[in-house]
Amino acid sequence: MVTVTSSKPRKQRVLRRILTRVWPHKLMSAHLSPELREKYGRRSLPVRTGDTVKVLRGEYKGVTAKVVEVDRERQFVYLENVTRKKVDGTEVRVPIHVSNVMIVQLDLSDEYRKTLLEKGREGLKAWKAA
């Protein structure tokens, strides 16, 4: 993992460009809701198709919807029923940056993701016991 201790903006921009190519999923993480944070002992998790998220900022603030598509290259998520009408009348999905959403409900159909969350829960139990 790349660790950077510089606070210089130029170095931060370079790091983000490198991470986009090396670990794009790391940049696609969103905060978990307080209930999920308490349950799984994690602050954030990468957003996936099928997760239910709540928009925290922007024009669609307060909207809760299911993630339909994830664009890792541009770091955007597309949500169900969050659309805009174009001039010719067609409906287009509106991209929302991943930093502006909070995960409210997880899609646990993937076994790998389940085991990842279980590890976090076990670590939380050990930390609370100490």
C-alpha positions as CSV (number, residue, x, y, z in Angstrom):
1,M,0.0,0.0,0.0
2,V,1.2,3.5,-0.8
3,T,1.6,5.7,2.2
4,V,2.0,9.4,1.7
5,T,2.7,11.8,4.4
6,S,2.9,15.0,2.3
7,S,0.1,17.6,2.6
8,K,1.2,19.3,-0.6
9,P,-1.7,19.5,-3.1
10,R,0.3,18.5,-6.1
11,K,1.5,15.3,-4.5
12,Q,-2.0,14.5,-3.4
13,R,-3.2,14.9,-7.0
14,V,-0.5,12.6,-8.3
15,L,-1.3,10.0,-5.6
16,R,-5.0,10.0,-6.7
17,R,-4.0,9.5,-10.3
18,I,-1.8,6.6,-9.4
19,L,-4.4,5.0,-7.1
20,T,-7.0,5.3,-9.9
21,R,-4.9,2.9,-11.9
22,V,-3.6,0.6,-9.1
23,W,-6.5,0.3,-6.6
24,P,-9.6,1.8,-8.1
25,H,-11.8,0.1,-5.6
26,K,-10.1,1.9,-2.7
27,L,-11.3,5.2,-4.0
28,M,-14.8,3.9,-4.5
29,S,-15.4,3.6,-0.8
30,A,-18.4,5.3,0.9
31,H,-19.3,5.8,4.5
32,L,-21.5,3.2,6.2
33,S,-24.7,4.3,8.0
34,P,-24.3,4.5,11.8
35,E,-26.3,1.2,12.2
36,L,-24.1,-0.7,9.7
37,R,-21.0,0.9,11.3
38,E,-22.0,-0.4,14.7
39,K,-22.9,-3.8,13.4
40,Y,-19.8,-4.5,11.3
41,G,-17.2,-2.4,13.0
42,R,-16.1,-0.6,9.9
43,R,-16.3,3.0,8.9
44,S,-16.5,2.6,5.1
45,L,-16.8,0.0,2.4
46,P,-16.4,0.0,-1.4
47,V,-19.8,0.7,-3.2
48,R,-21.1,-2.1,-5.4
49,T,-24.0,-2.6,-7.7
50,G,-27.0,-3.7,-5.6
51,D,-26.2,-1.6,-2.5
52,T,-28.8,0.9,-1.3
53,V,-27.3,4.3,-0.7
54,K,-28.5,7.7,0.5
55,V,-27.4,10.9,-1.3
56,L,-25.9,13.3,1.3
57,R,-25.1,16.3,-0.9
58,G,-26.2,18.0,-4.1
59,E,-29.4,18.4,-6.0
60,Y,-30.6,14.9,-5.0
61,K,-29.8,15.2,-1.3
62,G,-32.0,12.9,0.8
63,V,-32.8,10.4,-2.0
64,T,-32.4,6.8,-1.0
65,A,-32.0,4.4,-4.0
66,K,-30.3,1.2,-5.2
67,V,-27.0,1.4,-7.1
68,V,-27.5,0.4,-10.7
69,E,-24.1,1.1,-12.1
70,V,-20.6,1.9,-10.8
71,D,-18.1,3.9,-12.9
72,R,-14.7,3.3,-11.3
73,E,-12.7,5.4,-13.7
74,R,-14.7,8.6,-13.0
75,Q,-15.7,7.6,-9.4
76,F,-19.4,7.9,-10.0
77,V,-22.4,5.8,-9.1
78,Y,-25.7,5.7,-10.9
79,L,-28.9,5.2,-8.9
80,E,-32.3,3.8,-9.7
81,N,-34.9,6.5,-10.4
82,V,-32.3,9.3,-10.3
83,T,-32.7,10.6,-13.8
84,R,-32.8,13.9,-15.7
85,K,-34.8,14.6,-18.9
86,K,-32.8,15.7,-21.9
87,V,-33.9,18.3,-24.4
88,D,-35.1,15.6,-26.8
89,G,-37.2,14.0,-24.1
90,T,-35.1,10.9,-23.2
91,E,-34.3,10.0,-19.6
92,V,-30.7,9.8,-18.6
93,R,-29.2,8.6,-15.3
94,V,-27.5,11.3,-13.3
95,P,-23.9,10.5,-12.1
96,I,-23.4,11.1,-8.4
97,H,-19.8,11.1,-6.9
98,V,-19.1,8.3,-4.5
99,S,-18.0,10.7,-1.8
100,N,-21.5,12.2,-1.7
101,V,-23.3,9.0,-0.7
102,M,-23.7,6.8,2.4
103,I,-24.4,3.1,2.3
104,V,-27.6,2.3,4.0
105,Q,-28.1,-1.3,3.0
106,L,-25.5,-3.8,1.8
107,D,-25.8,-6.3,-1.0
108,L,-24.4,-9.5,0.7
109,S,-24.9,-11.9,-2.3
110,D,-21.0,-12.1,-2.6
111,E,-19.4,-14.6,-0.2
112,Y,-16.1,-12.7,-0.3
113,R,-17.8,-9.6,1.0
114,K,-19.5,-11.6,3.7
115,T,-16.3,-13.0,5.0
116,L,-14.7,-9.5,4.9
117,L,-17.4,-8.1,7.1
118,E,-17.3,-11.0,9.5
119,K,-13.6,-10.4,10.0
120,G,-14.4,-6.8,10.9
121,R,-17.0,-7.9,13.4
122,E,-14.7,-10.3,15.1
123,G,-12.0,-7.5,15.4
124,L,-14.6,-5.2,17.0
125,K,-15.6,-7.8,19.6
126,A,-11.9,-8.3,20.5
127,W,-11.4,-4.6,20.8
128,K,-14.5,-4.1,23.0
129,A,-13.4,-7.0,25.3
130,A,-10.0,-5.5,25.9
